[in-house]
Amino acid sequence: MANTDVTIRMDETTKTELQNLMNDLGMDVNTFFIVVAKQAVREQALPFRPTRDRKSTRLNSSHASKS
């Protein structure tokens, strides 16, 4: 199967934090997005449960909330 390029835009802070997290988990960011994409296709659903931030209408992952 041939590969294709995908471009994702995000702020520099999020990118750096994601890179650091993935490094800690032994994975690179590209692999992370491939894993998430394959899971979404396999399950025909988002790989997280979206919720509304109570202070705005922006969608947030319930897993990303800080305790």
C-alpha positions as CSV (number, residue, x, y, z in Angstrom):
1,M,0.0,0.0,0.0
2,A,1.4,3.4,-1.0
3,N,1.9,6.1,1.6
4,T,0.7,9.7,1.3
5,D,1.6,12.9,3.1
6,V,-0.7,14.6,5.5
7,T,0.0,18.1,6.9
8,I,-1.3,19.0,10.4
9,R,-1.1,22.5,11.8
10,M,-0.9,23.1,15.6
11,D,0.7,25.6,17.9
12,E,4.3,25.2,18.8
13,T,3.7,24.6,22.5
14,T,1.3,21.7,21.7
15,K,3.7,20.2,19.2
16,T,6.6,20.3,21.7
17,E,4.5,18.8,24.5
18,L,3.2,16.1,22.2
19,Q,6.7,15.3,21.0
20,N,8.0,15.1,24.6
21,L,5.1,12.8,25.6
22,M,5.5,10.5,22.6
23,N,9.3,10.3,23.3
24,D,8.5,9.3,26.9
25,L,6.2,6.6,25.5
26,G,8.8,5.4,23.0
27,M,6.9,6.6,20.0
28,D,7.2,9.4,17.5
29,V,4.5,11.8,16.6
30,N,4.0,10.4,13.1
31,T,3.4,6.9,14.5
32,F,1.0,8.3,17.1
33,F,-1.2,9.8,14.4
34,I,-1.1,6.6,12.3
35,V,-2.2,4.6,15.3
36,V,-5.0,7.0,16.1
37,A,-6.1,7.1,12.4
38,K,-6.1,3.3,12.1
39,Q,-8.1,2.9,15.4
40,A,-10.7,5.5,14.2
41,V,-11.1,3.7,10.9
42,R,-11.3,0.2,12.5
43,E,-13.9,1.3,15.1
44,Q,-15.7,3.8,12.8
45,A,-15.6,6.2,15.7
46,L,-13.4,8.8,17.3
47,P,-10.7,7.1,19.5
48,F,-11.8,9.4,22.4
49,R,-15.1,10.7,23.8
50,P,-15.5,14.4,22.8
51,T,-17.1,16.7,25.3
52,R,-17.9,20.3,25.4
53,D,-15.8,22.6,27.5
54,R,-18.2,24.2,29.9
55,K,-16.6,27.7,29.3
56,S,-16.7,27.6,25.5
57,T,-18.1,25.6,22.6
58,R,-14.7,24.2,21.7
59,L,-14.6,20.4,21.6
60,N,-12.2,18.7,24.1
61,S,-11.2,15.2,24.8
62,S,-12.4,14.0,28.2
63,H,-9.0,12.3,28.6
64,A,-7.2,15.7,28.2
65,S,-8.8,17.3,31.2
66,K,-6.5,18.1,34.1
67,S,-7.3,17.0,37.6
